[in-house]
Amino acid sequence: MISFISDSIIRAKELGLESGQAKYRAYFINLRIYAKYKQGVDELLAQSGCGDCIVTE
């Protein structure tokens, strides 16, 4: 699941940073049911150079 969410955010970022951040918000800010995957996703995003998609609000 971590890979799926990360890939989804990375693909959204290809359309633009705002899209990537919106996808991140959709998974972790708006829908908290994915909270258990957040740390793993954050690590994968940082490793792949997409750490700028990580937002807190």
SULPECOR-V516763 format. One line per field, one symbol per residue. ss: DSSP state (a for helix, b for strand, c for the rest). psi: psi as a letter, one per 40 degrees, with the letter a starting at -180 (. if undefined). burial: # if it has 9 or more other ideal C-beta (glycine too) atoms within 8 Angstrom, else .. A space follows every 50 residues. Layout:
BEGIN
ss=???
psi=???
burial=???
END
This chain:
BEGIN
ss=caaaaaaaaaaaacccaaaaaaaaaaaaaacaaaaaaaaaaaaaaaaccc aaacccc
psi=ddddddddddddddeidddddddddddeddheeedeeddddddddddeef eeehie.
burial=.#..##.###.##.....###########....#..##..##.###...# ..##...
END
